């Protein structure tokens, strides 16, 4: 028990000599000094533990704040518990603004149902992680594409604690994919409106695409032949001839016509 918990010191009822009083005061002083030293040691120990904890957390804090992707901690109720600066920049919200919102508040309505399903599957234990491409909505109402990975963190007793969200802005990638798809559609349209039989193959002989005239002539669709070789589609003898023609074109770099 420390001196401050002992109450006022007990003063003897009988008269004390000067020597006895001096001894009594000395004992009490030493007891107070010992208690003070113990208190200082406890404070130093706590400070040391706090410093160690801060040092151990610093790399994670730096990773959280300085990474090039958006990070967020989300409560089971859907509200943001913490977000990093990159996540704020992606959505054009301040940290304080986002901490008053839920993940549903920033999700495009077209992707809300699938996201709810993914979260429910994690909570019920069907899947440990939910990965998808979806659209978020910025503060100004504009939508943009993100690739998200959501993991559920559970307590030691298995109960859900919170979600860890990682979001990457893939708007540029999506735009490039859309332009490529449009370009392929335009190419396919051009090929389909010619009377010639046209196909595109890899050097290995695997088909990439064929036009409509090819489909009509050989009774096979673009989807059925894509990724396959002549030997997987036609009789062996015909496949050998077609492959020989391909090899001739590759070696001579000259077109072949029938």
C-alpha positions, 0 to 999 in steps of 0.5 A: 500500500502506498503512503497516499492510501494509508491516510494521515500518519499515526502520531503517537499519543505519548510525548516524543523526545526530539530523537524519537521524533526525528527518527519517526520523520526520517522513517516516514520520509524514506517510506514516501521516497520509496513509494515515489521511486516505485511510482516513477518506475511504473510510469517509465515502464508504461512509457516504454510499453507505449513507445514500443507499441508506437514503434511496432505500429509505425510501419503499418501506419506508414503503409496505411497512409502512404500506399498508392491504393485506398485503404479503409476499415469498415464496421459490421454496420457498414460505417467507415472506422478509418480511411487513408488519405488516398481513399479520401482523394479518390472520392474527393471527401475529407476523412471526417466526411467519410467517417460519417458515411457507410460503404453503401453511401459511396457505392453506385446503385448498380453495384449495391446488390452484389456488394451486399451479397458479398458482405453477407457471404463473408459474415456467414462464412461462405467466403473469406474475401470478396473481390470485384470491380464496381463503381464508386460515386465521388462527392460531385456525383461522378462515378468511377471504377475501382477494383476492391478486395474486402476481407473480414476480420474476426475476434478470437471467439469467431465473431465478426469485428470489422472489414478491411477494404482495399480499393484501386482506381481502375478507371483508365484500365476500364476505359482502355478495355472499352476502347479495345472492345469497341475497336474489336467490334468495329473490326468484326463488323468490317470483316463480317460485311465482306464476301471473303473468308477471313480468319486471324490466327496466332503464330502457333496456329490458334484461332483468334477470330473468324468472320461471318463468311468463314462461319457460314462456310465451315458451319462453326461460330467464332466462339466455338473456334477461338483458341483452338487449332485446325487439328482440334476442329477439322479432319486431320488431312484438312488440318494438315493442309491448312497448317502448311499454308499458315507456315508458308505465309509465316516463312515467306511473309507473303499472302496466300490466296485460294 
